[in-house]
Amino acid sequence: MSEGRTRVVAWIGREILPHEADLRAWLRRAFAAAGDVDDIVQETYCRLAGLSAVEHIGEPRAYLFQAARSVALEQLRRARVVRIDTAAEIDALHVELDEPSPERIAGGRRELERVRRLIAALPDRCRLIFEMRKIEGLPQREIARRMGVSENVVENESVRGLRAILAALAEGETEQPSTAARRPSTHDRTRKRR
């Protein structure tokens, strides 16, 4: 092995491999199919291993994420059929290469708290399914098994929760998702009859 190749391999082991878990977690949030994540990571390593030099790379972690993002976008472009939720999450593939400003961090925290309130305001079953699907990244089949419902119910509730949150964000609501997504509970219906 040449001296240049040895330096590249050592650099990958020292600067890149420690970030693989974070990279996989980030890719799993953007892609539902685990096979896609493995393919992207493998292709990213192949590209990094093909570099002739690495001295010019100042931020190895950012470089890794940018390389993986490029691979993912290429795979999406080549795919004949793209799942609707994958296409909707392409924006999640954007990686910031610069440190965010304090204003941006504060704004992000406010927005995160707003989304947390909107999620908490969802009906119980919808909220549980939404959290397991979108936050924990569990597959529909696993959620359906855990909750004792069909996969269609999981899909419908997940979509219902996402639509309610997006509608509330678009409308500028801060306390609760749109009432169209919130069905009255049995307790609410019983109270109305009395």
BAMAR-992469 format. One record per residue: residue number from 1; z, y, x of N, C-alpha, C in turn. Coordinates in Angstrom, 2 decimals, always signed. Layout:
N
[r NUM; [Z; Y; X]; [Z; Y; X]; [Z; Y; X]]
...
END
This chain:
194
[r 1; [+0.00; -1.17; +0.85]; [+0.00; +0.00; +0.00]; [+0.00; +1.23; +0.90]]
[r 2; [-0.85; +2.21; +0.56]; [-0.95; +3.42; +1.38]; [+0.32; +4.27; +1.22]]
[r 3; [+0.50; +5.19; +2.16]; [+1.67; +6.05; +2.14]; [+1.68; +6.93; +0.89]]
[r 4; [+0.50; +7.45; +0.48]; [+0.41; +8.28; -0.73]; [+0.78; +7.49; -1.97]]
[r 5; [+0.29; +6.28; -2.05]; [+0.58; +5.41; -3.20]; [+2.07; +5.09; -3.25]]
[r 6; [+2.67; +4.85; -2.08]; [+4.10; +4.55; -1.99]; [+4.92; +5.73; -2.51]]
[r 7; [+4.50; +6.98; -2.14]; [+5.21; +8.17; -2.61]; [+5.11; +8.30; -4.13]]
[r 8; [+3.93; +8.04; -4.70]; [+3.74; +8.14; -6.16]; [+4.62; +7.12; -6.88]]
[r 9; [+4.64; +5.88; -6.39]; [+5.45; +4.83; -7.02]; [+6.94; +5.18; -6.93]]
[r 10; [+7.37; +5.65; -5.79]; [+8.78; +6.04; -5.62]; [+9.12; +7.21; -6.56]]
[r 11; [+8.22; +8.17; -6.67]; [+8.44; +9.32; -7.56]; [+8.56; +8.85; -9.02]]
[r 12; [+7.70; +7.93; -9.44]; [+7.76; +7.42; -10.81]; [+9.12; +6.75; -11.05]]
[r 13; [+9.55; +5.94; -10.11]; [+10.84; +5.27; -10.25]; [+12.02; +6.23; -10.27]]
[r 14; [+11.94; +7.26; -9.47]; [+13.05; +8.21; -9.35]; [+13.04; +9.28; -10.43]]
[r 15; [+11.87; +9.83; -10.73]; [+11.78; +11.01; -11.61]; [+11.32; +10.72; -13.04]]
[r 16; [+10.64; +9.62; -13.26]; [+10.04; +9.34; -14.57]; [+10.79; +8.27; -15.34]]
[r 17; [+11.06; +7.13; -14.71]; [+11.71; +6.02; -15.41]; [+13.02; +6.39; -16.10]]
[r 18; [+13.86; +7.27; -15.54]; [+15.11; +7.62; -16.23]; [+14.88; +8.28; -17.61]]
[r 19; [+13.68; +8.77; -17.86]; [+13.39; +9.46; -19.13]; [+12.70; +8.57; -20.15]]
[r 20; [+12.49; +7.29; -19.82]; [+11.74; +6.42; -20.72]; [+12.42; +6.27; -22.09]]
[r 21; [+13.73; +6.12; -22.12]; [+14.43; +5.95; -23.40]; [+14.23; +7.18; -24.29]]
[r 22; [+14.36; +8.37; -23.70]; [+14.15; +9.60; -24.47]; [+12.71; +9.69; -24.96]]
[r 23; [+11.78; +9.31; -24.11]; [+10.36; +9.34; -24.48]; [+10.11; +8.40; -25.65]]
[r 24; [+10.64; +7.19; -25.56]; [+10.44; +6.21; -26.65]; [+11.06; +6.70; -27.95]]
[r 25; [+12.23; +7.29; -27.89]; [+12.88; +7.81; -29.10]; [+12.03; +8.92; -29.71]]
[r 26; [+11.53; +9.79; -28.89]; [+10.69; +10.89; -29.37]; [+9.41; +10.35; -30.00]]
[r 27; [+8.79; +9.37; -29.36]; [+7.56; +8.79; -29.90]; [+7.83; +8.03; -31.19]]
[r 28; [+8.98; +7.34; -31.29]; [+9.31; +6.61; -32.52]; [+9.46; +7.57; -33.70]]
[r 29; [+9.98; +8.76; -33.43]; [+10.10; +9.75; -34.52]; [+8.73; +10.21; -34.98]]
[r 30; [+7.76; +10.20; -34.09]; [+6.43; +10.69; -34.43]; [+5.51; +9.58; -34.93]]
[r 31; [+5.79; +8.33; -34.57]; [+4.95; +7.19; -34.97]; [+5.81; +6.12; -35.58]]
[r 32; [+5.42; +5.62; -36.76]; [+6.21; +4.60; -37.44]; [+6.06; +3.22; -36.80]]
[r 33; [+4.88; +2.88; -36.32]; [+4.64; +1.54; -35.78]; [+5.11; +1.45; -34.33]]
[r 34; [+6.00; +0.52; -34.07]; [+6.56; +0.37; -32.72]; [+5.48; -0.01; -31.70]]
[r 35; [+4.45; -0.74; -32.13]; [+3.36; -1.11; -31.23]; [+2.67; +0.11; -30.66]]
[r 36; [+2.52; +1.12; -31.47]; [+1.92; +2.36; -31.01]; [+2.73; +2.97; -29.86]]
[r 37; [+4.03; +2.93; -29.98]; [+4.91; +3.51; -28.95]; [+4.72; +2.76; -27.64]]
[r 38; [+4.71; +1.43; -27.70]; [+4.53; +0.64; -26.48]; [+3.19; +0.94; -25.82]]
[r 39; [+2.14; +1.04; -26.63]; [+0.81; +1.35; -26.10]; [+0.78; +2.72; -25.42]]
[r 40; [+1.39; +3.69; -26.06]; [+1.40; +5.05; -25.51]; [+2.17; +5.09; -24.20]]
[r 41; [+3.34; +4.46; -24.15]; [+4.14; +4.45; -22.93]; [+3.38; +3.74; -21.81]]
[r 42; [+2.78; +2.59; -22.12]; [+2.03; +1.85; -21.11]; [+0.87; +2.67; -20.55]]
[r 43; [+0.10; +3.30; -21.44]; [-1.03; +4.11; -20.99]; [-0.56; +5.31; -20.18]]
[r 44; [+0.57; +5.90; -20.57]; [+1.12; +7.04; -19.83]; [+1.49; +6.61; -18.41]]
[r 45; [+2.16; +5.46; -18.27]; [+2.51; +4.98; -16.93]; [+1.26; +4.70; -16.11]]
[r 46; [+0.24; +4.15; -16.73]; [-1.01; +3.88; -16.00]; [-1.61; +5.18; -15.45]]
[r 47; [-1.59; +6.21; -16.27]; [-2.14; +7.50; -15.82]; [-1.30; +8.10; -14.70]]
[r 48; [+0.01; +8.00; -14.84]; [+0.87; +8.55; -13.79]; [+0.70; +7.77; -12.49]]
[r 49; [+0.57; +6.46; -12.60]; [+0.38; +5.63; -11.40]; [-0.95; +5.93; -10.72]]
[r 50; [-1.92; +6.45; -11.47]; [-3.22; +6.77; -10.92]; [-3.28; +8.12; -10.21]]
[r 51; [-2.18; +8.88; -10.25]; [-2.17; +10.17; -9.56]; [-2.28; +9.97; -8.06]]
[r 52; [-3.01; +10.86; -7.41]; [-3.13; +10.77; -5.96]; [-1.98; +11.46; -5.25]]
[r 53; [-1.35; +12.43; -5.93]; [-0.22; +13.15; -5.35]; [+0.68; +13.64; -6.49]]
[r 54; [+1.95; +13.86; -6.19]; [+2.90; +14.31; -7.21]; [+3.68; +15.55; -6.77]]
[r 55; [+3.40; +16.02; -5.56]; [+4.15; +17.16; -5.04]; [+3.97; +18.42; -5.88]]
[r 56; [+2.87; +18.53; -6.57]; [+2.58; +19.72; -7.37]; [+3.33; +19.74; -8.71]]
[r 57; [+4.01; +18.66; -9.06]; [+4.69; +18.56; -10.35]; [+6.12; +19.06; -10.20]]
[r 58; [+6.38; +20.21; -10.81]; [+7.71; +20.83; -10.71]; [+8.70; +20.31; -11.73]]
[r 59; [+8.23; +19.91; -12.90]; [+9.10; +19.43; -13.98]; [+8.64; +18.03; -14.40]]
[r 60; [+9.12; +16.99; -13.74]; [+8.65; +15.64; -14.04]; [+8.83; +15.22; -15.50]]
[r 61; [+9.97; +15.57; -16.12]; [+10.21; +15.20; -17.52]; [+9.18; +15.85; -18.44]]
[r 62; [+8.96; +17.14; -18.28]; [+7.98; +17.85; -19.09]; [+6.58; +17.26; -18.86]]
[r 63; [+6.28; +16.93; -17.62]; [+4.98; +16.34; -17.29]; [+4.80; +14.99; -17.99]]
[r 64; [+5.86; +14.16; -17.98]; [+5.84; +12.86; -18.66]; [+5.58; +13.04; -20.15]]
[r 65; [+6.31; +13.93; -20.79]; [+6.15; +14.13; -22.24]; [+4.77; +14.69; -22.56]]
[r 66; [+4.28; +15.59; -21.73]; [+2.94; +16.15; -21.95]; [+1.87; +15.07; -21.80]]
[r 67; [+2.03; +14.21; -20.80]; [+1.08; +13.11; -20.59]; [+1.10; +12.16; -21.79]]
[r 68; [+2.29; +11.83; -22.28]; [+2.41; +10.94; -23.44]; [+1.82; +11.59; -24.68]]
[r 69; [+2.03; +12.88; -24.83]; [+1.45; +13.61; -25.96]; [-0.07; +13.53; -25.92]]
[r 70; [-0.64; +13.70; -24.75]; [-2.10; +13.62; -24.61]; [-2.61; +12.23; -24.97]]
[r 71; [-1.92; +11.21; -24.50]; [-2.31; +9.83; -24.83]; [-2.22; +9.61; -26.34]]
[r 72; [-1.14; +10.06; -26.95]; [-0.96; +9.88; -28.40]; [-2.05; +10.57; -29.18]]
[r 73; [-2.38; +11.79; -28.81]; [-3.43; +12.53; -29.52]; [-4.78; +11.84; -29.36]]
[r 74; [-5.05; +11.32; -28.16]; [-6.31; +10.58; -27.96]; [-6.36; +9.34; -28.85]]
[r 75; [-5.25; +8.63; -28.95]; [-5.23; +7.44; -29.80]; [-5.43; +7.80; -31.26]]
[r 76; [-4.83; +8.91; -31.69]; [-5.03; +9.35; -33.08]; [-6.48; +9.72; -33.34]]
[r 77; [-7.11; +10.38; -32.39]; [-8.51; +10.76; -32.56]; [-9.42; +9.54; -32.63]]
[r 78; [-9.09; +8.50; -31.86]; [-9.92; +7.30; -31.83]; [-9.69; +6.40; -33.04]]
[r 79; [-8.52; +6.51; -33.66]; [-8.19; +5.61; -34.77]; [-9.13; +5.85; -35.95]]
[r 80; [-9.62; +4.77; -36.52]; [-10.50; +4.90; -37.70]; [-9.69; +5.25; -38.93]]
[r 81; [-8.52; +4.65; -39.07]; [-7.66; +4.90; -40.21]; [-6.33; +5.40; -39.67]]
[r 82; [-5.92; +6.56; -40.14]; [-4.66; +7.14; -39.72]; [-3.75; +7.20; -40.93]]
[r 83; [-2.55; +6.62; -40.80]; [-1.61; +6.66; -41.91]; [-1.27; +8.10; -42.23]]
[r 84; [-1.07; +8.40; -43.50]; [-0.83; +9.76; -43.94]; [+0.43; +10.35; -43.30]]
[r 85; [+1.51; +9.56; -43.16]; [+2.72; +10.13; -42.57]; [+2.54; +10.38; -41.08]]
[r 86; [+1.69; +9.61; -40.40]; [+1.42; +9.86; -38.98]; [+0.64; +11.16; -38.83]]
[r 87; [-0.37; +11.35; -39.68]; [-1.16; +12.58; -39.61]; [-0.29; +13.79; -39.90]]
[r 88; [+0.64; +13.65; -40.82]; [+1.51; +14.77; -41.17]; [+2.47; +15.10; -40.04]]
[r 89; [+2.75; +14.13; -39.17]; [+3.71; +14.35; -38.10]; [+3.06; +14.69; -36.77]]
[r 90; [+1.76; +14.97; -36.76]; [+1.10; +15.33; -35.50]; [+1.76; +16.55; -34.89]]
[r 91; [+2.19; +17.48; -35.75]; [+2.85; +18.68; -35.23]; [+4.11; +18.32; -34.46]]
[r 92; [+4.72; +17.19; -34.77]; [+5.93; +16.77; -34.06]; [+5.61; +16.39; -32.62]]
[r 93; [+4.36; +16.22; -32.29]; [+3.97; +15.85; -30.94]; [+3.94; +17.04; -29.99]]
[r 94; [+4.23; +18.22; -30.50]; [+4.23; +19.41; -29.66]; [+5.48; +19.40; -28.79]]
[r 95; [+5.32; +19.50; -27.53]; [+6.44; +19.51; -26.59]; [+6.50; +20.87; -25.94]]
[r 96; [+7.66; +21.45; -25.95]; [+7.84; +22.74; -25.29]; [+7.98; +22.52; -23.79]]
[r 97; [+7.17; +23.19; -23.03]; [+7.24; +23.06; -21.58]; [+8.14; +24.13; -20.98]]
[r 98; [+8.43; +25.18; -21.74]; [+9.30; +26.24; -21.28]; [+10.64; +26.14; -22.00]]
[r 99; [+11.66; +26.69; -21.39]; [+12.97; +26.73; -22.03]; [+12.90; +27.69; -23.22]]
[r 100; [+13.45; +27.31; -24.38]; [+13.45; +28.21; -25.53]; [+14.39; +29.39; -25.32]]
[r 101; [+14.05; +30.50; -25.95]; [+14.88; +31.69; -25.84]; [+16.16; +31.51; -26.66]]
[r 102; [+17.19; +32.31; -26.39]; [+18.43; +32.23; -27.18]; [+18.16; +32.49; -28.67]]
[r 103; [+17.24; +33.42; -28.96]; [+16.91; +33.71; -30.35]; [+16.29; +32.49; -31.02]]
[r 104; [+15.44; +31.82; -30.29]; [+14.78; +30.62; -30.84]; [+15.79; +29.50; -31.05]]
[r 105; [+16.74; +29.36; -30.14]; [+17.78; +28.34; -30.29]; [+18.63; +28.65; -31.52]]
[r 106; [+19.04; +29.91; -31.66]; [+19.86; +30.29; -32.82]; [+19.09; +30.09; -34.12]]
[r 107; [+17.82; +30.48; -34.13]; [+17.00; +30.29; -35.33]; [+16.83; +28.81; -35.65]]
[r 108; [+16.65; +28.00; -34.63]; [+16.53; +26.56; -34.83]; [+17.79; +25.95; -35.40]]
[r 109; [+18.93; +26.43; -34.93]; [+20.21; +25.92; -35.45]; [+20.40; +26.31; -36.91]]
[r 110; [+20.02; +27.54; -37.26]; [+20.11; +27.98; -38.67]; [+19.21; +27.12; -39.55]]
[r 111; [+18.00; +26.88; -39.06]; [+17.03; +26.09; -39.84]; [+17.51; +24.64; -39.98]]
[r 112; [+18.09; +24.09; -38.91]; [+18.63; +22.73; -38.97]; [+19.76; +22.64; -39.99]]
[r 113; [+20.65; +23.62; -39.99]; [+21.75; +23.62; -40.96]; [+21.21; +23.74; -42.38]]
[r 114; [+20.19; +24.53; -42.56]; [+19.55; +24.68; -43.87]; [+18.97; +23.35; -44.34]]
[r 115; [+18.28; +22.65; -43.45]; [+17.71; +21.35; -43.80]; [+18.82; +20.35; -44.09]]
[r 116; [+19.90; +20.38; -43.34]; [+21.03; +19.48; -43.61]; [+21.60; +19.71; -45.00]]
[r 117; [+21.72; +20.98; -45.41]; [+22.22; +21.28; -46.76]; [+21.25; +20.77; -47.82]]
[r 118; [+19.95; +20.92; -47.57]; [+18.95; +20.45; -48.52]; [+19.00; +18.92; -48.64]]
[r 119; [+19.17; +18.24; -47.53]; [+19.27; +16.77; -47.56]; [+20.53; +16.36; -48.32]]
[r 120; [+21.64; +17.02; -48.04]; [+22.91; +16.68; -48.71]; [+22.83; +16.90; -50.22]]
[r 121; [+21.96; +17.81; -50.67]; [+21.84; +18.11; -52.09]; [+20.93; +17.14; -52.84]]
[r 122; [+20.26; +16.25; -52.13]; [+19.40; +15.27; -52.80]; [+20.26; +14.30; -53.61]]
[r 123; [+19.70; +13.70; -54.66]; [+20.44; +12.66; -55.38]; [+20.83; +11.55; -54.42]]
[r 124; [+21.95; +10.88; -54.71]; [+22.53; +9.92; -53.77]; [+21.55; +8.90; -53.22]]
[r 125; [+20.85; +8.15; -54.07]; [+19.95; +7.11; -53.60]; [+18.82; +7.71; -52.79]]
[r 126; [+18.26; +8.81; -53.27]; [+17.18; +9.48; -52.56]; [+17.65; +9.94; -51.19]]
[r 127; [+18.85; +10.53; -51.12]; [+19.40; +11.01; -49.86]; [+19.62; +9.86; -48.88]]
[r 128; [+20.21; +8.76; -49.35]; [+20.47; +7.62; -48.46]; [+19.16; +7.06; -47.90]]
[r 129; [+18.17; +6.88; -48.78]; [+16.88; +6.34; -48.33]; [+16.21; +7.32; -47.38]]
[r 130; [+16.22; +8.60; -47.72]; [+15.59; +9.61; -46.87]; [+16.24; +9.61; -45.48]]
[r 131; [+17.56; +9.57; -45.42]; [+18.25; +9.57; -44.13]; [+17.91; +8.33; -43.31]]
[r 132; [+17.93; +7.15; -43.97]; [+17.62; +5.93; -43.22]; [+16.18; +5.92; -42.73]]
[r 133; [+15.26; +6.43; -43.55]; [+13.84; +6.37; -43.21]; [+13.46; +7.45; -42.20]]
[r 134; [+13.82; +8.69; -42.50]; [+13.34; +9.82; -41.70]; [+14.25; +10.20; -40.53]]
[r 135; [+15.54; +9.94; -40.67]; [+16.46; +10.34; -39.59]; [+16.74; +9.15; -38.67]]
[r 136; [+17.09; +8.00; -39.28]; [+17.39; +6.82; -38.46]; [+16.12; +6.07; -38.05]]
[r 137; [+15.00; +6.31; -38.75]; [+13.74; +5.68; -38.40]; [+13.65; +4.21; -38.76]]
[r 138; [+14.43; +3.78; -39.74]; [+14.38; +2.37; -40.15]; [+13.10; +2.08; -40.93]]
[r 139; [+12.56; +0.87; -40.80]; [+11.37; +0.50; -41.57]; [+11.72; +0.33; -43.06]]
[r 140; [+10.72; +0.53; -43.90]; [+10.90; +0.42; -45.35]; [+11.48; -0.93; -45.73]]
[r 141; [+10.99; -1.98; -45.13]; [+11.45; -3.34; -45.48]; [+12.95; -3.48; -45.23]]
[r 142; [+13.43; -2.95; -44.11]; [+14.85; -3.04; -43.78]; [+15.70; -2.23; -44.76]]
[r 143; [+15.23; -1.04; -45.10]; [+15.96; -0.20; -46.07]; [+16.03; -0.90; -47.42]]
[r 144; [+14.89; -1.45; -47.86]; [+14.84; -2.16; -49.14]; [+15.83; -3.32; -49.14]]
[r 145; [+15.88; -4.07; -48.05]; [+16.81; -5.20; -47.95]; [+18.26; -4.72; -48.01]]
[r 146; [+18.58; -3.68; -47.26]; [+19.96; -3.17; -47.23]; [+20.41; -2.65; -48.59]]
[r 147; [+19.50; -1.99; -49.30]; [+19.87; -1.34; -50.56]; [+19.61; -2.22; -51.78]]
[r 148; [+18.93; -3.35; -51.59]; [+18.66; -4.24; -52.71]; [+17.64; -3.67; -53.68]]
[r 149; [+16.65; -2.93; -53.15]; [+15.58; -2.36; -53.98]; [+14.24; -2.78; -53.40]]
[r 150; [+13.17; -2.50; -54.14]; [+11.84; -2.85; -53.65]; [+11.37; -1.84; -52.60]]
[r 151; [+10.37; -2.24; -51.82]; [+9.80; -1.33; -50.83]; [+9.14; -0.14; -51.51]]
[r 152; [+8.59; -0.35; -52.71]; [+8.00; +0.77; -53.46]; [+9.05; +1.83; -53.79]]
[r 153; [+10.23; +1.40; -54.16]; [+11.32; +2.34; -54.45]; [+11.65; +3.13; -53.19]]
[r 154; [+11.73; +2.44; -52.06]; [+12.02; +3.12; -50.79]; [+10.96; +4.16; -50.48]]
[r 155; [+9.70; +3.77; -50.61]; [+8.60; +4.70; -50.33]; [+8.64; +5.89; -51.28]]
[r 156; [+8.81; +5.62; -52.57]; [+8.82; +6.71; -53.55]; [+9.98; +7.67; -53.34]]
[r 157; [+11.17; +7.12; -53.08]; [+12.34; +7.99; -52.86]; [+12.20; +8.80; -51.58]]
[r 158; [+11.64; +8.19; -50.55]; [+11.42; +8.89; -49.28]; [+10.46; +10.06; -49.47]]
[r 159; [+9.37; +9.80; -50.17]; [+8.38; +10.85; -50.45]; [+8.99; +11.92; -51.34]]
[r 160; [+9.73; +11.48; -52.35]; [+10.38; +12.42; -53.28]; [+11.32; +13.36; -52.53]]
[r 161; [+12.14; +12.79; -51.64]; [+13.06; +13.62; -50.87]; [+12.34; +14.60; -49.96]]
[r 162; [+11.29; +14.11; -49.27]; [+10.53; +14.98; -48.38]; [+9.87; +16.12; -49.15]]
[r 163; [+9.27; +15.79; -50.29]; [+8.64; +16.84; -51.10]; [+9.65; +17.88; -51.57]]
[r 164; [+10.81; +17.41; -52.00]; [+11.84; +18.35; -52.46]; [+12.29; +19.28; -51.35]]
[r 165; [+12.48; +18.73; -50.16]; [+12.93; +19.55; -49.03]; [+11.84; +20.53; -48.62]]
[r 166; [+10.61; +20.05; -48.52]; [+9.51; +20.94; -48.15]; [+9.30; +22.04; -49.19]]
[r 167; [+9.42; +21.69; -50.47]; [+9.27; +22.70; -51.53]; [+10.38; +23.74; -51.43]]
[r 168; [+11.60; +23.28; -51.19]; [+12.73; +24.21; -51.06]; [+12.54; +25.13; -49.85]]
[r 169; [+12.07; +24.57; -48.74]; [+11.83; +25.39; -47.56]; [+10.73; +26.41; -47.82]]
[r 170; [+9.68; +25.98; -48.52]; [+8.57; +26.89; -48.83]; [+9.01; +28.00; -49.78]]
[r 171; [+9.91; +27.67; -50.69]; [+10.38; +28.66; -51.67]; [+11.50; +29.52; -51.10]]
[r 172; [+12.01; +29.15; -49.94]; [+13.08; +29.92; -49.33]; [+14.45; +29.61; -49.90]]
[r 173; [+14.58; +28.50; -50.63]; [+15.88; +28.13; -51.18]; [+16.78; +27.68; -50.05]]
[r 174; [+18.08; +27.92; -50.20]; [+19.00; +27.52; -49.16]; [+20.06; +26.55; -49.64]]
[r 175; [+20.26; +26.42; -50.93]; [+21.36; +25.58; -51.39]; [+20.94; +24.19; -51.84]]
[r 176; [+19.80; +24.05; -52.52]; [+19.49; +22.77; -53.14]; [+17.98; +22.60; -53.25]]
[r 177; [+17.47; +21.38; -53.09]; [+16.04; +21.14; -53.29]; [+15.66; +21.44; -54.73]]
[r 178; [+14.36; +21.58; -54.96]; [+13.87; +21.94; -56.29]; [+14.38; +20.96; -57.33]]
[r 179; [+14.65; +21.47; -58.51]; [+15.21; +20.64; -59.58]; [+14.23; +19.60; -60.05]]
[r 180; [+12.95; +19.75; -59.77]; [+11.97; +18.73; -60.15]; [+12.26; +17.42; -59.45]]
[r 181; [+12.83; +17.48; -58.26]; [+13.10; +16.26; -57.51]; [+14.47; +15.69; -57.82]]
[r 182; [+15.31; +16.47; -58.48]; [+16.67; +16.01; -58.75]; [+16.75; +15.54; -60.20]]
[r 183; [+16.82; +14.23; -60.35]; [+16.94; +13.66; -61.69]; [+18.41; +13.67; -62.08]]
[r 184; [+18.70; +13.89; -63.36]; [+20.11; +13.86; -63.76]; [+20.69; +12.48; -63.57]]
[r 185; [+21.93; +12.42; -63.15]; [+22.61; +11.15; -62.99]; [+23.02; +10.62; -64.35]]
[r 186; [+23.48; +9.39; -64.41]; [+23.95; +8.81; -65.67]; [+25.10; +9.65; -66.20]]
[r 187; [+25.96; +10.10; -65.30]; [+27.09; +10.94; -65.70]; [+26.59; +12.23; -66.35]]
[r 188; [+25.57; +12.87; -65.77]; [+25.01; +14.11; -66.35]; [+24.43; +13.85; -67.73]]
[r 189; [+23.71; +12.75; -67.90]; [+23.10; +12.44; -69.21]; [+24.17; +12.16; -70.24]]
[r 190; [+25.26; +11.51; -69.84]; [+26.34; +11.21; -70.77]; [+27.01; +12.49; -71.22]]
[r 191; [+27.24; +13.41; -70.31]; [+27.87; +14.69; -70.67]; [+27.03; +15.48; -71.64]]
[r 192; [+25.69; +15.46; -71.48]; [+24.81; +16.23; -72.35]; [+24.83; +15.71; -73.78]]
[r 193; [+25.05; +14.40; -73.98]; [+25.06; +13.82; -75.31]; [+26.28; +14.21; -76.09]]
[r 194; [+27.37; +14.49; -75.42]; [+28.65; +14.77; -76.10]; [+28.68; +16.11; -76.72]]
END
